[in-house]
Amino acid sequence: MLEIRDLLKIYPGPVTALKGVSLDIPNGLFGLLGPNGAGKSTLMTIVAGLLQPTAGSVTLDGADIVGDPSVVRRSLGYLPQEFGFYPELTGLKMLMLMLKLKGVHAPQGQRKLAEELLERVNLAHAAKRKVGGYSGGMRQRLGLAQAVAGSPRLIIVDEPTAGLDPEERHRFYRLLAELGKDRIVVLSTHIVEDVATLCPRMAIIRGGTVMAHTTPSAARESMEGRVYEGFVRDEDLSTFAASNRVLSAILVEGVTNRVRVSVEQGGTAPAGFRSVSATLEDAYMNSIRGPLAAAGAVA
């Protein structure tokens, strides 16, 4: 179990990136969902033992990560949002270098282990190709190969599918689902589909605060009967958003918007809007929108 208690992080300025975050994360895939700048990367960096919090505690199976970061580093696989590679090295040589830097050893040698890891992430066919010629998805899979080396107890992946095409994204989903069977895998992302597809448990974070700690199905159910959809002309959207809680607005043919709104229980839907089934994205957008006055900023 990964236990996070009352985590506070204040940067010089001062800027408060985390405001008393508390979470319990069991075995399996756990989604940390939030917009850019919500505090996700700060939280993951602290959990990885790479950044000291201002206050609070983090323990992994009872071991104190804050007090002794080496505890988690021995049990951690980490795929950060930005992962640097040497483009002139082949995939095999790049992975062997990363295994050496991590201090990962194997009975049959690092080359054999690197070959097995490349096979596991479906990159064996590209082992002798230079990393500079890899696609975005191939680079992510190479990063994941180093993250799983040494059979870590905890794996953290930060925005792993950003920029991937649909085929690469679903290939990556399968890899993560396999890894989540026997360890803790924390998936930090702003992409709702990632969490909806993979994670039986999740948290939504905004402005350094946990807005929800739940399951995808419970989050959807909390919005049932409250989501309505209709059309609003583009020139009227700002005025409409000022008095309605807009969850999403998708431009249609350049002149009108397909708009989804949430309505409080017992409230009245806008004229011409019909009730629709709630999605996880509806629940997510409702959590991060804030007060109605702030909902006018339609994304």
Buried (B, 14 or more C-beta within 10 A) or exposed (E): EBBBBEBBBBEEEEEBBBBBBBBEBEBBBBBBBBBEEBBBBBBBBBBBBBBEBBEBBBBBEEBEBBEEBEBBBEBBBBBBBEBEBEEEBBBBBBBBBBBEEBEBEBEEEBBEBBBBBBEBBBBBEBBEBBBEEBEEBBBBBBBBBBBBBBEBBBBBBBBBBBEBEEEBBBBBBEBBBEBBEEBBBBBBBBBBBBBBBBBBBBBBBBBBBBBBBBBBEEBBEBBEEBBBBBEBEBEEBEEBBEEBBBBBBEEEEEEBBEBBBBBEEEEEBBEEBEEEEBBBBBBBBBBBBBEEEEBBEBE
